[in-house]
């Protein structure tokens, strides 16, 4: 018998299937399921009802299924949580796109049933079998074995699917955060507030940057604790502030504001470990408006509160020890 901690996404999907009497397929466009927390067995990544499996024996029909699944996902507006659609083979399904910060990762396809009272007739099946060179006898048998569902049954189960969607997006967002925190560092910068020692700054590959953006990075690393602004840095490197923001994001892959915040949090993490200053004093020295604002920023970037990080066994929030579960 499994321990509670051993249950994963596969188990949750199987429980959903049993509870609601529907099938589910996670359509993985951007490899979100590569995360260990989102590991999926093969059966969760295909439309597994008998009719779908029979249809996909034809390479042409399989190619059409893939094309249509992509199109149905991309056609759902960003502010729409789900759509109910019937595919070219006659299967009805509820489709929930998986979007992370506007990026389409994949989708949840729920149902994979015939709509009640609208099972394909023999005329449709014969034409479909001829079109895709399928065995009409097998297609008919699989049609009879595939259950029916109703629009109400699909809509009533949407809340459970929202929980699944939110869990996947949360794990995907955390994976991106871990990748960002695992970056190595550029050259160190001094910080007098922490006493002796050096403070790491977020790594950005600089050999391909323009002279203006390299200068901007150096200015930020020297002055981030003094309340430096985008306008000040832009003026010093000779660029218009709006143009500077676009150039900075294009060349570094991170916004100026985010980089400035990362520098401050990196310094804060170093000071928490290597100075005797109180958290409130660290927040003040690094230019945060309040301890609450500092705590929110620190947790957002590292996954720790400042006080919890202080007593952790991690040297820095981006170290290997803090990737995955917290070391407690």
N, C-alpha and C positions, 0 to 999 in steps of 0.2 A: 504493500500500500504506500502511495506517495505521501511524503511529508507536505505540509501546506506550502513551504518555501519552494518546493520543486514544481509546483503547478505553473504553467506558462501560458503563452498565447494559444497554442494548440488546444490545451485543455479548456480554455474559456470558449473558444469557437465551437468545440464539440458539445459543450454544455448548452450553448445557444441553440445549436441545431436540435438537440434533444428536447429542449424546453419549448421551442417555437415551432418545430416541425418544418423548418425551412432549410435550404442549403445556403452556404456562404463561400464566396471566393474573394481572396485578397489579391487585387491586381497591382503588381509591384512594378512601377515604371522606373523609379529612381533608386532601387536597391535599398529601400528603408529596412527591409527584413534581414539585411546583413548584420544588423545589431543583435548581439546575443540575447537581449531582452525581447526581441521581436522574432526569434527564430520560428520558422514555419515549416511544417512538413509539406511534401509535394502536393498532397491531396487538398490542402487549403489554398492552393494557388491555381486551381483549375475549376472550371464549371463541371461538377462531378455528378450531376443527375444522369440517369440512364440515357435519356434522349440526347443531351449535350455530348456525352461520350460517343454515342453512335454517329452523330453529325460530324464530329471532329476526326473521324477516321478518314475523311476525305481531306487531302492537303489543301484543295481549293476552298472547301468550307471552313477549315481551320484558319486559313489566311483571312477570309472574310470576317470570321469571328474576331480575330485580333484587331483588324482595321476598325470594325464597328465598335469594339469596346473602347479603343482609344478615342474615337470620334464622340461617343456618348459622354465620356468623362470630360473631354475638353469643351463640349457644348453646354455644360452646366455652368451658369453664371456664378461668380465668386460669392455672391451674397445669398445663394440658394443652397440649403443644407442637403437636399436630396432630390432626385427625380425618379419617377417610375416609368420604365420604358419596356417595350416589347421588341425583341431582336428579330432579325430577318428570318430566323428559324421558328419563331412563334413563342419563344420563352419570355415570360414576364419577370422583371427583376427591379428591385429598388437599388439605386446607385448613389453612393455617398462618396464624393471626391475627397481625397486626402491632400489638403493644401497646407503648406507650412510657409508662412510669410509670403504668400502669393505664388509659391513654387508648387507645381502639381507633382506629388510623390507617387500617387497611385489612386486606387479607389476600392471601396467595399461594394461587392455585388451580392445582393441578398435576395433570396427567393428561389430562382431557377426552377420555376414551376410553370405549368400552364394556368392561365386565368380560368377560373371556374366557368364551365359552360362554353369555353372557347378553345377546346382541344382541337388540333389540326385534323381535318377530315382526310379521307383517302385521296381525294382529288389533289389536295395540296401536297400530301406526302409523295404521291407518284411524280408530280412535277418537280418537287424538291429533290427526290432521289435521282431523277434523270439529269437535273442540272449539275449535281455534284458527284455523279457516278457512285451512288450509294446503293446498298442492298435494300430493296423496298420491304422485304419480309422482316429483316432485322430492325429496320427503322420503325416499322409498325409495332413490333413487339416492345421496343424501348419506349415508344409513345404510350403504350398501355401501362407500362410500369412506372411512368413518371407521374407523380401526384399533381393535384390542382391546388390552387390557393385563391384568395380573394384580395382585393385592394385594401379592405379593412384590416385583414390579418397582417399585411405588409406594413401599413401605417401604424398599427398598434404596437409593433415591435421596434419602432424607430428609436425610442428612448434607449433601449439596450444597445443599439448600434451606435448611438451618439457616444455612449460610454466607451465602446471599443475604439471609435474614431479618436476620441480625446486621449485615450491611453497611448495609442500608436503615435500621435503627434507629440505627446509629452515625451515619450522615449526618444523620438527622432530629434526633438529640440535639445534634449539633454546630451544626446550623442554629439551634436554639433558643438555644444558648449564644451564637452570634454575634449574634442579635437582642438578647439581654440585654446583651451587652457594647457594642452599638452605641447603647444608650440615651444620650440627652444627660443632663446633670447638673443637679441642683438648685443651690442656692446653695453657694458654697465655705465650708469651715471651716478654721480655722487649725490648724497642727500645729507645735509648737515644736521637736520632734525633728528636723524637716527644715530648720530655719533659717527664713529669710524665704521668702515665697511662700504660695500657697494650695493646698489639696488638694481636688480634685473629689470629690463624693460621689454615689452612685447616684441617678438622677433618679426621683422619685415625684411625680405630680401632686397638689398639696396642697390645692387650693381646695375639693375635695369631702370632705376628711378631717374627722373630728371633732376638737375641741380637744385631747382627751386623746392621740390618736394623733399629731397635729402636734407636741405637746409631747414625746412619746416620741421622734420622729425627731430633734428638736433636741438632746435629751439624749444620744442615741446618737452624733450627729455631734460633740458636744463631749467625750465621755468614752470613745469606743470603744477608745482606746489604754490605758485604765486598768483593764481587766478588768471592765467593767460587766456586770451580769447582768440577766436578765429580771425577776427578783424585785425588784431595786433600782429599775428603771425603772417597773415596775408600781406599786410603792409610791409613787413620786414623782408619778405621774399619777392616783393614787387608785383603782386598779383591782385586783381579784383577779388573781394571776398567770395562772391558767388562762383566765379571761375575757379578760384582756389579750391573751394569745396568739391567741385566736380573733378578737378584734376587729382586731388588727394584721394578721393574714393576710387577713381578709375585706375590709378597707378598702384595703390596699396591694397585695394580690396576691402578697405574699412573706412568708415566715415571719420572725419577729423574729431568730432565729438566723442565717438567711441574709442578712438586711439588715446585721446587725452584721458578719458575715464579709465582705460586699462592701465595707463602709466601710473595714475594715482592709486589704483587698487593694488598694483604690483608693489608700489612703495609702501602702502599700508600693510600689506602682508609681511613684508620684510621687517617693518618697524614693530609689528605685533610680536614677531619672534625674537627680534634682536635689540629691542630697546625696553626700557622700564616705563615708558609712557603709558598712561591710561588710554583706553580706546577713544574717549571723548577728546583728549588732547591731540591724538593722532588725527582725528577727523578735522579738528580746528586747524592744525598745521598744514594739512593738505588742501585746505580751501573749501571744505564741504560746508554747506549752509547750516547743517544741524547734524546731531548724532543719528537721528532717524534717517535722514537722507543718506548718510554714509553707510548705515547698516543695510538699507535697501540696495544700494549699489554694490556693496561687498557681496551680499548674498546672491544677487542676480548674476554676478560674474563667476563666483567661486562655488556656489552651492552651500557655503557655510555662513553662519553668523560670525561676526568678528570674535566674539567670546568663545564660541565653540571651536573656531580655528585655533585660537590661542592655546587650547588644551589638547589639540589633536596631535597625532604623531607624524603629521605631514610637515615637511620643511616649508613647502609652499603649496598654495592651492592648486597649482598646475602640475604637481609631481605625480609620478606613477601611482603612489599610494592612494591618491584620492580619486583615481579614475574608477568608475563604476560605483559600487556601494561605499558609503562613508565608513571609515575605519573605526567603528564603535560597535 
